[in-house]
Amino acid sequence: MDVISGYVRLAKAGVNYKALCPFHNEKTPSFMVSPSRQNWHCFGCGEGGDIFTFIQKIEGIEFFDALKMLAEKAGITLEHGDPKSRSEKDKIYEICEKSAQFFSLTLRNPNLQIHSNTANNNPIVDYLHKRGLNEKTIDEWRLGYAPDSWDSLLSFLKTNGYKEREIEKAGLVVQAPRYHDRFRNRLMFPIFDGAGKVVAFSGRVMSDIIPSKTEKPDSGKYINSPETILFSKSRILYGLNNAKTDIRKADKAVLVEGQMDVLLPWQDGVKNIIATSGTSLTEEQLIIIKRLTNNLVLAFDTDDAGFRATKRGIDLAQASGFNISIVPISGGKDPADFVKENPGKFAEVINQPEPIMSYYFNRIFTRFNPEKIESKKVIAVTLLSEIKRLPSAIERSSWIRELGLRLGISERDLEDEMSRLESQIDTDNTRPNAENFQRDSASNQRESAARKSRREILSERLLALLLKEPKFMGEALGVAAFLPPSDFEIISALSANSENFSNIRTALHQDLRPRLDFLYLAADYEIEKFGSNFDIGGEMSSLIMEIKKEHYREALSKIGQEIKKQESVLPVGGGNGGENLETLTKKFQDIAKILLDLSKDKNGKKI
């Protein structure tokens, strides 16, 4: 449970815990964790397993990598057999870690003094101090410097036994045509995965501090590592490894645009802060954030360019159910500048954010005069386009009312206009993407449920509740023969050991034990979902009746198909085939009567 709670917010649910599923988009918790049985299951998307399968799925790694990660968390050292058998991922992790060490050492290199006229004789460290960073933050975030050289890192890594091709796969060298360092004369920010391992780098050019011999004047201010086996820009969030606990504690994530915008607020005491890695906010990043919180505070420069860059991420976050608010920072300043000029104030600002719709209203009403007819049209269309994205009908109604009051337009007219907008083809690419995000998750749930027949679903619920209320065993055994084969074995074990879960588990074949663990968790989920007034006895009686009906419906369907088959091959004049058809027809009528009787109450009335 301690490991899973590092990824999702768990809430007590009886003897178990529940959470929003980290593997699909949902608004009501259906993800259950059982500490006593060391298993988990999502009743929305159907995923489940033990702690190893959880780590494999959430980190996207193989079993052995999951084993290593859990061993590290537990302080256990795993012994390796043949060092040559290490995976490619292991090598890339090592190369990234060695490179981070190299950049950190180079930052403190005395040779940098020759470029400096500053008091501490180190222009890069002096730059960091001027930006507001102290030594503790520099060390904790492992900042470094890539020398103004074509091959200093390459030579260092080669002397440590790594091949050029391996270093290229780590994204640290480029072949054009000879191998050379990707990062040159740059301040280096290591990028960490969720476990705190270095997987990539972001480098800010230092040509304004140290004249460069290797970097062109028009080279980008920032460059990032390319996509690698370890690094995906669309998944990684800078600072998440340090912020996870504080995001859960505050139930809020503060999202900014760059590394320095994370470091200065973090140093100033705002620890629940993260940044994207050279991309706008993505669906994958939103799924990761949602494991920790539903509340997202965006802190960014509010000029037009900054707003457009963030807009798509806002739309995606809205579509996936986040509560979004904004801390607008005016005057062209970013959070790092704000913190430097206003120490200790950033925490106050983010605790009083502006709801996203309030921000949209204030922004558009500041730019357009609502007294003018043409401006009213622009304001109405702009804000209705945002209001229609809100998932809650209550919120939509509230904001339409607000818009009507401020524009002097009736709510009915605004609702008609919004309907017209919704009927148009939305050419904004963010909208279809956001809808796909939700639709894909819902589709996964439907496909998961579709894999089971109705009888299997009914059987599953019956056994789950029977684990909680074994006193109904007598009634349940009446339909045992109608259950799927594996469930028949489970109910047999239950009938013999109904008071002791351990004995039930021991009595089962080991292949069926995970199924039993799932059923126990399913029962807890049912009870948690329906609350203390849940009538287990009444529900079980209903399930038993439905299992009987489903059994006879299936039998009726099979006999009906056989009758059609017999009729299609029946020779003219009847014969032996006719006798077989007559028998089938009699069976069909008998089963139909049983089904009819099951559909009546004790007074003979149809239910």
HELIX and SHEET records of a PDB file:
HELIX    1   1 ILE A    4  GLY A    6  5                                   3    
HELIX    2   2 ILE A   51  GLU A   59  1                                   9    
HELIX    3   3 PHE A   63  ALA A   74  1                                  12    
HELIX    4   4 PRO A   83  SER A   85  5                                   3    
HELIX    5   5 GLU A   88  LEU A  107  1                                  20    
HELIX    6   6 PRO A  110  HIS A  115  5                                   6    
HELIX    7   7 PRO A  123  ARG A  131  1                                   9    
HELIX    8   8 GLU A  135  GLU A  140  1                                   6    
HELIX    9   9 SER A  152  THR A  159  1                                   8    
HELIX   10  10 GLU A  164  LYS A  169  1                                   6    
HELIX   11  11 LEU A  240  ALA A  250  1                                  11    
HELIX   12  12 GLN A  259  GLN A  267  1                                   9    
HELIX   13  13 GLU A  283  LYS A  290  1                                   8    
HELIX   14  14 ASP A  304  ALA A  319  1                                  16    
HELIX   15  15 PRO A  335  GLU A  341  1                                   7    
HELIX   16  16 PHE A  346  ILE A  350  1                                   5    
HELIX   17  17 ILE A  356  ARG A  367  1                                  12    
HELIX   18  18 ILE A  373  ILE A  387  1                                  15    
HELIX   19  19 ALA A  393  LEU A  407  1                                  15    
HELIX   20  20 GLU A  411  SER A  423  1                                  13    
HELIX   21  21 THR A  430  ALA A  450  1                                  21    
HELIX   22  22 ARG A  454  LYS A  468  1                                  15    
HELIX   23  23 PRO A  470  PHE A  472  5                                   3    
HELIX   24  24 MET A  473  LEU A  477  1                                   5    
HELIX   25  25 ALA A  480  PHE A  482  5                                   3    
HELIX   26  26 PRO A  485  ALA A  496  1                                  12    
HELIX   27  27 PHE A  501  ALA A  507  1                                   7    
HELIX   28  28 GLN A  510  LEU A  512  5                                   3    
HELIX   29  29 ARG A  513  PHE A  530  1                                  18    
HELIX   30  30 ILE A  536  VAL A  569  1                                  34    
HELIX   31  31 ASN A  576  LEU A  598  1                                  23    
SHEET    1   A 5 ALA A  11  ALA A  13  0                                        
SHEET    2   A 5 ASN A  16  ALA A  19 -1                                        
SHEET    3   A 5 PHE A  31  SER A  34 -1                                        
SHEET    4   A 5 ASN A  39  CYS A  42 -1                                        
SHEET    5   A 5 GLY A  48  GLY A  49 -1                                        
SHEET    1   B 4 GLY A 144  ALA A 146  0                                        
SHEET    2   B 4 ARG A 186  PHE A 192 -1                                        
SHEET    3   B 4 VAL A 198  VAL A 205 -1                                        
SHEET    4   B 4 TYR A 222  ASN A 224 -1                                        
SHEET    1   C 2 VAL A 173  GLN A 175  0                                        
SHEET    2   C 2 TYR A 179  ASP A 181 -1                                        
SHEET    1   D 6 LEU A 237  TYR A 238  0                                        
SHEET    2   D 6 ILE A 273  THR A 276 -1                                        
SHEET    3   D 6 ALA A 253  VAL A 256  1                                        
SHEET    4   D 6 ASN A 295  ASP A 301  1                                        
SHEET    5   D 6 ASN A 323  ILE A 329  1                                        
SHEET    6   D 6 GLU A 354  PRO A 355 -1                                        
END                                                                             
